[in-house]
Amino acid sequence: MRLPLAAIRRHASVAVTQGLLELMNDEELEGVIAHELSHVRNYDILTTSIAATIAGAITYLAHMAQWGMLFGGYGGSRDDDREGAGASSRQLP
């Protein structure tokens, strides 16, 4: 699937603020722009976006599992005869 990647590279842009133009001379500005264009050439933004999406999905699934364990456990029903606080309170005189 080269088309989406080529489209991303073709439509990439680098913005420069007025403050940066005033702060740096032409040689420094050229270095900064070359550095930013190297990020575009190496698909760094795409790689970071994919990694962040995968990390977000893993985090979401972990939160779902956490709340599922808190409220539902591993399954079963409320009719299960579990030994817990109820069983120990019956043994008290």
Backbone as ProteinMPNN parsed JSONL, in Angstrom:
{"seq_chain_A": "MRLPLAAIRRHASVAVTQGLLELMNDEELEGVIAHELSHVRNYDILTTSIAATIAGAITYLAHMAQWGMLFGGYGGSRDDDREGAGASSRQLP", "coords_chain_A": {"N_chain_A": [[0.84, -1.196, 0.0], [1.474, 1.547, -1.095], [0.346, 3.907, -1.873], [-1.192, 5.397, 0.216], [0.969, 6.106, 1.905], [2.619, 7.53, 0.177], [0.903, 9.606, -0.408], [0.733, 10.85, 2.055], [3.345, 11.76, 2.391], [3.531, 13.479, 0.184], [1.79, 15.529, 0.814], [2.79, 16.72, 3.062], [3.857, 19.284, 5.346], [5.886, 21.964, 6.622], [5.838, 24.259, 9.138], [6.842, 27.585, 9.887], [7.369, 29.893, 12.394], [6.944, 33.443, 12.903], [8.5, 34.381, 14.982], [10.587, 32.508, 15.062], [11.793, 33.046, 12.616], [12.755, 35.592, 13.137], [14.529, 35.086, 15.201], [16.56, 33.328, 14.345], [19.422, 33.039, 12.146], [19.908, 32.753, 8.538], [21.362, 30.394, 7.966], [21.05, 28.804, 10.303], [18.284, 28.533, 10.283], [17.927, 27.107, 7.923], [19.079, 24.678, 8.691], [17.294, 23.859, 10.706], [14.898, 23.557, 9.249], [15.71, 21.577, 7.432], [16.103, 19.489, 9.233], [13.475, 19.068, 10.167], [12.235, 18.332, 7.757], [13.507, 15.933, 7.362], [12.201, 14.352, 9.209], [9.736, 14.123, 7.941], [10.502, 12.737, 5.614], [11.331, 10.283, 6.689], [9.012, 9.187, 7.662], [8.321, 9.647, 10.337], [6.213, 10.829, 11.797], [4.026, 9.293, 11.03], [4.809, 6.765, 12.009], [4.945, 7.331, 14.768], [2.268, 8.002, 15.227], [0.959, 5.559, 14.701], [2.116, 3.946, 16.695], [1.186, 5.286, 18.992], [-1.567, 4.902, 18.711], [-1.785, 2.104, 18.942], [-0.815, 1.8, 21.565], [-2.803, 3.225, 22.934], [-5.036, 1.595, 22.404], [-4.305, -0.764, 23.73], [-4.208, 0.201, 26.359], [-6.894, 0.923, 26.692], [-8.142, -1.605, 26.514], [-7.015, -2.779, 28.776], [-8.134, -1.193, 30.803], [-10.819, -1.859, 30.449], [-10.718, -4.567, 31.155], [-9.941, -4.31, 33.812], [-12.172, -2.996, 35.006], [-14.054, -4.909, 34.41], [-13.179, -7.064, 35.969], [-13.524, -5.947, 38.475], [-16.294, -5.576, 38.696], [-17.448, -7.866, 37.563], [-15.903, -10.174, 37.691], [-14.507, -13.397, 36.831], [-16.572, -14.511, 35.506], [-19.353, -16.732, 35.818], [-22.122, -16.793, 38.145], [-24.326, -14.965, 40.332], [-25.461, -16.816, 41.889], [-23.663, -18.689, 42.571], [-22.058, -20.739, 45.025], [-20.038, -19.315, 46.941], [-17.264, -19.234, 49.083], [-16.87, -16.839, 51.339], [-17.063, -13.76, 52.989], [-19.622, -14.174, 53.941], [-19.743, -16.906, 54.581], [-17.849, -17.109, 56.646], [-18.983, -15.481, 58.587], [-21.173, -16.913, 59.416], [-20.119, -18.81, 61.025], [-19.512, -17.681, 63.396], [-20.24, -17.475, 66.931]], "CA_chain_A": [[0.0, 0.0, 0.0], [2.331, 2.719, -1.185], [-0.42, 5.117, -2.148], [-1.405, 6.257, 1.383], [2.223, 6.653, 2.399], [3.055, 8.554, -0.774], [0.009, 10.763, -0.256], [1.115, 11.54, 3.287], [4.601, 12.463, 2.136], [3.311, 14.524, -0.801], [1.017, 16.628, 1.398], [3.389, 17.156, 4.314], [4.295, 20.677, 5.361], [6.616, 22.415, 7.794], [5.485, 25.654, 9.414], [7.866, 28.374, 10.572], [6.742, 31.067, 13.0], [7.634, 34.724, 12.737], [9.5, 34.452, 16.036], [11.745, 31.716, 14.645], [12.458, 33.797, 11.547], [13.463, 36.727, 13.734], [15.522, 34.605, 16.145], [17.662, 32.585, 13.721], [19.93, 33.515, 10.858], [19.51, 31.884, 7.424], [22.017, 29.089, 8.068], [20.383, 28.053, 11.37], [16.928, 28.241, 9.818], [18.057, 26.039, 6.94], [19.314, 23.451, 9.441], [16.047, 23.468, 11.391], [13.943, 23.081, 8.239], [16.224, 20.292, 6.945], [15.825, 18.502, 10.282], [12.041, 18.769, 10.155], [11.937, 17.605, 6.523], [13.977, 14.553, 7.528], [11.108, 13.648, 9.888], [8.745, 13.812, 6.91], [11.076, 11.722, 4.734], [11.433, 9.01, 7.402], [7.671, 8.808, 8.142], [8.333, 9.643, 11.797], [4.883, 11.156, 12.32], [3.184, 8.118, 10.809], [5.241, 5.74, 12.957], [4.52, 7.762, 16.106], [0.807, 7.912, 15.292], [0.586, 4.15, 14.806], [2.52, 3.481, 18.023], [0.279, 5.874, 19.981], [-2.866, 4.247, 18.559], [-1.686, 0.771, 19.53], [-0.714, 1.969, 23.02], [-4.129, 3.615, 23.414], [-5.913, 0.426, 22.352], [-3.899, -1.662, 24.829], [-4.643, 0.833, 27.604], [-8.351, 0.817, 26.744], [-8.475, -2.993, 26.842], [-6.631, -3.011, 30.171], [-9.149, -0.566, 31.657], [-12.032, -2.683, 30.363], [-10.489, -5.771, 31.957], [-9.924, -3.917, 35.22], [-13.543, -2.78, 35.458], [-14.744, -6.198, 34.332], [-12.819, -7.842, 37.152], [-14.088, -5.302, 39.65], [-17.745, -5.751, 38.771], [-17.959, -9.119, 37.05], [-15.061, -11.334, 37.958], [-14.201, -14.241, 35.686], [-17.789, -15.118, 34.987], [-20.176, -17.331, 36.859], [-23.32, -16.014, 38.441], [-24.468, -14.616, 41.739], [-25.977, -17.977, 42.606], [-22.549, -19.574, 42.942], [-21.809, -20.836, 46.449], [-18.651, -18.913, 47.163], [-16.921, -19.058, 50.491], [-16.34, -15.511, 51.531], [-17.445, -13.154, 54.262], [-20.875, -14.786, 54.395], [-19.45, -18.216, 55.201], [-17.146, -16.939, 57.912], [-19.871, -14.848, 59.574], [-22.075, -17.935, 59.927], [-19.409, -19.657, 61.987], [-19.385, -16.969, 64.666], [-21.317, -17.836, 67.877]], "C_chain_A": [[0.879, 1.252, 0.0], [1.525, 3.997, -1.335], [-0.681, 5.962, -0.909], [-0.119, 6.877, 1.906], [2.741, 7.747, 1.48], [2.193, 9.807, -0.648], [0.362, 11.55, 0.995], [2.382, 12.349, 3.049], [4.372, 13.641, 1.191], [2.617, 15.74, -0.185], [1.59, 17.131, 2.719], [3.821, 18.618, 4.21], [5.031, 20.955, 6.663], [6.3, 23.891, 7.968], [6.614, 26.327, 10.197], [7.187, 29.63, 11.112], [7.577, 32.319, 12.745], [8.742, 34.873, 13.782], [10.757, 33.67, 15.68], [12.52, 32.431, 13.545], [13.273, 34.95, 12.109], [14.632, 36.27, 14.605], [16.757, 34.006, 15.467], [18.139, 33.266, 12.443], [19.591, 32.474, 9.791], [20.12, 30.48, 7.533], [21.366, 28.226, 9.142], [18.981, 27.633, 10.95], [16.938, 27.107, 8.798], [18.279, 24.693, 7.635], [18.056, 22.942, 10.132], [15.049, 22.904, 10.39], [14.403, 21.742, 7.669], [15.949, 19.186, 7.958], [14.356, 18.095, 10.256], [11.646, 18.008, 8.896], [12.448, 16.167, 6.586], [12.947, 13.719, 8.289], [10.04, 13.243, 8.883], [9.256, 12.674, 6.033], [11.09, 10.347, 5.391], [10.106, 8.52, 7.981], [7.603, 8.759, 9.665], [6.956, 9.918, 12.391], [3.943, 9.966, 12.164], [3.526, 7.018, 11.811], [4.786, 6.077, 14.372], [3.01, 7.646, 16.263], [0.344, 6.469, 15.439], [0.936, 3.608, 16.188], [1.577, 4.023, 19.108], [-1.104, 5.229, 19.907], [-2.852, 2.858, 19.185], [-1.604, 0.855, 21.053], [-2.064, 2.362, 23.616], [-5.089, 2.445, 23.429], [-5.589, -0.553, 23.478], [-4.362, -1.1, 26.17], [-6.154, 0.712, 27.779], [-8.772, -0.601, 27.128], [-8.123, -3.321, 28.292], [-7.648, -2.392, 31.128], [-10.453, -1.358, 31.623], [-11.89, -3.938, 31.216], [-10.51, -5.455, 33.445], [-11.342, -3.724, 35.744], [-14.356, -4.067, 35.384], [-14.435, -7.072, 35.53], [-13.453, -7.261, 38.409], [-15.572, -5.614, 39.798], [-18.231, -7.134, 38.349], [-17.152, -10.342, 37.396], [-14.794, -12.112, 36.682], [-15.444, -14.864, 35.07], [-18.577, -15.719, 36.131], [-21.413, -16.477, 37.092], [-23.365, -15.72, 39.936], [-24.97, -15.805, 42.567], [-24.877, -18.949, 43.018], [-22.372, -19.571, 44.458], [-20.33, -20.55, 46.688], [-18.418, -18.794, 48.66], [-16.246, -17.719, 50.646], [-16.749, -15.009, 52.896], [-18.73, -13.792, 54.817], [-20.633, -16.102, 55.115], [-18.766, -18.056, 56.541], [-18.037, -16.291, 58.971], [-20.861, -15.858, 60.14], [-21.418, -18.791, 61.001], [-19.235, -18.958, 63.34], [-20.512, -17.341, 65.595], [-22.339, -16.755, 68.079]], "O_chain_A": [[0.994, 1.93, 1.021], [1.995, 5.068, -0.952], [-0.419, 7.163, -0.952], [-0.109, 8.041, 2.308], [3.242, 8.771, 1.944], [2.688, 10.927, -0.766], [0.299, 12.779, 0.997], [2.471, 13.504, 3.467], [4.966, 14.701, 1.384], [2.842, 16.867, -0.628], [0.931, 17.895, 3.423], [4.113, 19.117, 3.123], [4.828, 20.276, 7.669], [6.478, 24.682, 7.041], [7.251, 25.712, 11.052], [6.511, 30.344, 10.372], [8.761, 32.243, 12.416], [9.801, 35.43, 13.492], [11.869, 34.116, 15.964], [13.751, 32.426, 13.539], [14.358, 35.25, 11.611], [15.622, 36.99, 14.735], [17.874, 34.162, 15.961], [17.387, 33.961, 11.761], [19.042, 31.42, 10.112], [19.456, 29.491, 7.224], [21.149, 27.034, 8.921], [18.546, 26.515, 11.228], [16.058, 26.247, 8.811], [17.726, 23.679, 7.21], [17.785, 21.742, 10.141], [14.42, 21.879, 10.654], [13.579, 20.856, 7.444], [15.602, 18.068, 7.578], [14.036, 16.908, 10.317], [10.797, 17.118, 8.963], [11.889, 15.281, 5.941], [12.825, 12.517, 8.051], [9.498, 12.141, 8.963], [8.51, 11.739, 5.74], [10.88, 9.342, 4.712], [10.085, 7.534, 8.717], [6.9, 7.918, 10.225], [6.576, 9.301, 13.386], [3.157, 9.668, 13.062], [2.63, 6.408, 12.395], [4.298, 5.207, 15.093], [2.525, 7.237, 17.318], [-0.565, 6.187, 16.219], [0.14, 2.887, 16.79], [1.215, 3.298, 20.034], [-1.746, 5.032, 20.939], [-3.795, 2.476, 19.878], [-2.246, 0.073, 21.754], [-2.429, 1.882, 24.689], [-5.878, 2.306, 24.364], [-6.493, -1.107, 24.104], [-4.852, -1.843, 27.021], [-6.639, 0.434, 28.876], [-9.654, -0.783, 27.967], [-8.85, -4.058, 28.958], [-7.988, -2.993, 32.147], [-11.116, -1.512, 32.649], [-12.824, -4.329, 31.916], [-11.032, -6.232, 34.244], [-11.681, -4.233, 36.812], [-15.247, -4.288, 36.203], [-15.321, -7.748, 36.054], [-13.869, -8.0, 39.302], [-16.048, -5.884, 40.9], [-19.325, -7.539, 38.741], [-17.685, -11.452, 37.393], [-14.846, -11.558, 35.584], [-15.324, -15.693, 34.168], [-18.479, -15.271, 37.273], [-21.706, -15.558, 36.327], [-22.52, -16.189, 40.698], [-24.906, -15.789, 43.796], [-25.134, -19.918, 43.732], [-22.518, -18.532, 45.103], [-19.492, -21.45, 46.638], [-19.274, -18.312, 49.402], [-15.151, -17.506, 50.124], [-16.774, -15.776, 53.858], [-18.887, -13.925, 56.031], [-21.253, -16.377, 56.142], [-19.068, -18.791, 57.481], [-17.843, -16.546, 60.16], [-21.347, -15.669, 61.256], [-22.108, -19.428, 61.798], [-18.848, -19.595, 64.32], [-21.642, -17.515, 65.14], [-23.286, -16.936, 68.845]]}, "name": "protein", "num_of_chains": 1, "seq": "MRLPLAAIRRHASVAVTQGLLELMNDEELEGVIAHELSHVRNYDILTTSIAATIAGAITYLAHMAQWGMLFGGYGGSRDDDREGAGASSRQLP"}
